[in-house]
């Protein structure tokens, strides 16, 4: 919608995210979900001290691949941007026309450059634990943000985005058609597993966006039938 133009710029790896107020004459901080108040809180923490930044929730960013429930992991978003002040990265703006105007925050978040192997199960376990140490087992890029604030937030590099590559070398002919079928059936397989249990059978993680239907038998060791028969 025009008054809700959230955007993600992959060239700079920044999110432009707007608050949740849509009611004219309503105080922008007094919304049902407290979205604007939450943005204000995490940005103040980001531009505050090391101790306040330690309490910022970790925001994993995913993008739909357009195929079933499959998603692509883009990275971890943090409040603010390198070289910008809090007033430059969190602005109060007015939206709407004439009598229907309302105010919202316009927030700039950075998707930090975390190496694909940097998201470990040990770190996720610490994040899941309400009393966990968010710096323990954390990737160095997250630690840099916590220690230095937004000036320590380096934007992700394109080569570090984890995605499915249609050009992967396989041993059969209709490669792209086959991968399309695998993606579709894998989404159904994931749905079946989630109906059985909403936790990872290996580590116990219960964050559904992080739960995927992984191959038990390596792709390279599977035959053509095994590569699509998940059910």
DABELZI-V777521 format. One record per run of one state. SS is the DSSP state (a for helix, b for strand, c for the rest). FROM is the first residue (numbers start at 1). LEN is the number of residues. Records with the same first field share a line. If there is no record, write none. Layout:
BEGIN
SS=FROM-LEN + FROM-LEN
END
This chain:
BEGIN
c=1-1 + 5-2 + 10-4 + 19-16 + 47-3 + 54-5 + 65-6 + 80-6 + 96-2 + 101-1 + 113-3 + 119-2 + 129-11 + 153-2 + 156-2 + 161-14 + 197-11 + 211-8 + 222-10
a=2-3 + 35-12 + 50-4 + 86-4 + 98-3 + 116-3 + 121-8 + 140-13 + 158-3 + 175-22 + 208-3 + 219-3
b=7-3 + 14-5 + 59-6 + 71-9 + 90-6 + 102-11 + 155-1
END
